[in-house]
Amino acid sequence: MFAAARRRVLYVDHSKFEARALHALLPLSDFDTVIVDAGTPDEHLDRLRRAGIDLVVAGPDNT
């Protein structure tokens, strides 16, 4: 299904950036856009931007 999608968007909240898991779905770079909440630490936002990921920060100022 992922390969057939015209546009791949990931919605993820800040708590997922500090969590560890036994598995991974896909690298973030495989998504066309990654949408995070305003609680996401700047260090993670900077890392995503440096990786060239199309990043949207959703929050009270961006509604």
Secondary structure, DSSP 8 states (H G I E B T S, - for coil): -TTT-SS-EEEE-GGGGS---S--S--GGGSSEEEEETTS-HHHHHHHHHTT--EEEESGGG-
